């Protein structure tokens, strides 16, 4: 068993979290002051816990208390102080999508030293990204996940921690995350003059190039991105292994492995929250991670990465063998990282500041519980991951039923030659095509239940909201319309018994933000929003799903999110 130190029950795990470093002071005893950072390398280390001070005028303070996303994300001048050094007229704005909040709470910040004074730097950095760790009650996960990417040899942001004060008011502990900008590119690439794109709204190599955000680089034509897209969609070109491919395939496969290992479900695997850099001197494209704050929670399938690269690789035996071999190497490297020791070092630095953070979202008990879970997950994940990925025998994939597909990656029943990824669904209650769901084609109707005067069809196929809408229409139905709260409660009770997860329904505000309509454009007679919903700050979260909890509440999600769904009769 790898990392046996943590292969223990909850009480010893708590001991490991709270007192594994015997020289760490008790939580209620402030640690001794640390020396000031004199370089970015020291700033992004566990050797310092800097105090940053921001000073904003009354107009900026008022603006940052509004609920308008565009105002919150507008650059404003401020003053930054670290130790005895002061930078006046720096750019300050808030950041985040789902985690965006106002100055009345604990927002994340972006600080740009050269926003108003060209060429100015702080310890060699153009800017700072201070994350509020809103979605990470452990205050460990994001730091650890970036370390996994870096230690696998992938370019990824360096991380540290900092305490922030705004107009002398304490805002608590933040993750100090290296910003992806010119200085990052200079630090990580031999040629930093290329274009850096952000994948934010369902963007992938074979998708719409104009949905990418252009963040760095002088060439704004997107000609390089268009050329990559053309190759990705050209069936005659091998983007993965052609000798002249512009894709850095070894890095791309390692990136997919790293996302899979840490359980990143909101990054490139979801065509969201990642960056793409084109290095001109090598004419190579590299993926860069972002938004790793909800990692180290779930065990994602190393063969389930739902991206262009993941899907393309799964269809090819040569790539799958390459992927498995790289995955086994990555598993060994991650075990050698000894992430449990990194947890000790992090807690030794931040524990007092974390416990006394006056604005953190989670209680100290919730933080301690999340830390225990993180320690346990980190201890067990490498063995589970290597076990899931190690399915090559003597360099080849076994094919027991001789249908041309092996059970490692594609064949969900290697003892039945009629079941494989290229088989057709025949509506027999079996998953003939190994999609993960039985009878998931328009030719196979979903089970129907009559609920308070309307027929509802419960489809277990995990489709995007838009694909689910089309599926229902092909069946002569519509993505579910609910006429009353009682009907919604009853429909959810049936869906929940079939699968406890989010389920798509027909409500959306795609045509006009905050104007929710059913598929037939009728206005709902009631709403059943979960707490904090609908997420109006995300104007690209336009489609409504059952939340997936014990109650029949609704939440907004990206229309590209996949889930089972409910169709309804059109009457």
MOSULVEN-V758587 format. One line per field, one symbol per residue. psi: psi as a letter, one per 30 degrees, with the letter a starting at -180 (. if undefined). A space follows every 50 residues. Layout:
psi: ???
//
This chain:
psi: kkhfegilaeeeeeeeefgejfgkllegjkllkllkkgleeeeilgflil kkkkkkleeeeeegglgjeeeegkkkkakkkkbgkkjlhlkklllldfgk llffbillkkkjfgefjkfkljhgkelkjjkfhegiffgeeeeeeeeeee fggkklkllallkkkjhgkkfaklkjkkkjaeeeeeefkejggakkkkjf hhklfgajfffkkjelkfjgfgeeeeeeeeefgjffkjfegkfgkfkiee eeeeeeeeeeefhjfgbefghkhllkkjjeefhkkkkklligfhlhekjk kfggjileeeeeeffkeeeeeeeeeeeeeeeeeeeffifeeeeeeeeeef eeeefgjfglelleeeeeeeeeeeeeeeefeeeeeeeffigkjhglkkie ggggklfefejfjggjffjlfglkkghgglieghffkkhhlffjllkkkk jhgkkkkjjfkjlleeeeeeeeefggalkkkkfleeeeeeeeeeeefekj lkkklfklheekkgjkllegglkkfllhklkglliffiggjfkklkegaf lilllklkffkklllkllkg.
//
